[in-house]
Amino acid sequence: MPGSGGIDWEATRARLARLANLEQEQGALSPEEATALLEARARALSREPRPQVDPGTLREVVRFKAAGQRYALESRFVLEVVRAPELVTLPGAPPRCAASP
């Protein structure tokens, strides 16, 4: 259901179908094109990151805990917060520890 925090499977399937169609329309890359594309992406990822926020300024963060570890992300990187209504234990998984807030 859209907007309820659940996954809209119909929209997800439609998006995957559009991506598959787009991939077929564009065709596969030649090995040389694929290599050039991957090298360009590697160069872009290997550049020194430039801070987008001035040092010393306040930053808004979203804190959360996952698998017993605490994390924080700048809120500008967060598109949506979805709370898990209930957790289901996987068969064969060790028992859950009591979660601390």
N, C-alpha and C positions, 0 to 999 in steps of 0.2 A: 504494500500500500504506500503510495507516495506521501511523504510528509509525516508518516507515523513512526519513522525510524527503522521500518522494515525495508527489505529489498524489493524493489519493483522488478520482478523477474521478467515481465513482459517487455518492459523498456530495456532491460539488460540484454535479453535475447535479440531484440530489434537492433540494438547498437552493435552487437556482435555480428549480426547478419549484414549490416551496412559495412562494417569493416572488412568482412570476408569478400563482399562484392567489390569494394574498392580495391582490395588486393588483387582480385582477378582482373579487374579493368586495367590496372596499372602494369600488370605482368611482373614477372620475377626479374630481379636485378642480375646482370651478368656478374661473374666472379670479380672482375675488375671494378665494376661499379659498387659492389658490396664492400670490397676492400677499401675503396676511396671513401665511401660513406662512413665506415667504421673508424677509419683513421681520422677523419674530420671530427667525429664525435669524441674520439679519445683526446684529440688536441684541445677541444673545447672543455672537456672535463678536467684536463690536467692543468689548466691555467690557475694561477693564484686567485683565490676568491677575493672579491672586493667587498668590504663590509657595506651593506646598504643602510646601516644605521650608524650615526656618528658614535664613536667610542664615548662612554660616560653618560649617554642618555638612557633614560628608563625604557625598559622593554616589557611588553605584556606577554606573559607566558601561560601556557596551559600545562598543568601538572597532572600526571597520571601514574598509575602503578600497573605493571604487567609482569607476570611471572616472578613476583617477589622483588622486582627492581623498580626504582622510582625514576621517572623520566620527566623532562620538560621540553616543550617546543615553543618557539615564538608563535604567537597567535596568528601572525600573518601567513603562516604555513598551514594552518588548520582550516579546512573547508567546512567540516561538519563534525559534531560530537555525537556519537551514537552509544548509548548505554546498553549493555547486554542485560535484558530483563531476567534471564536465568541462565545458569551454566549447567551444561549436561556433561557428566563424567564420561570419558571415553572408556570403552571396555579395555581392561588390562592396564589402565593408568593408575598411578599411585593415588591414595586418598588425598583430597584437598586439605590444605592447612587452613586454619581459621584466618580469614582475611582481616587485616588491621586497616582502619581508615587512614 
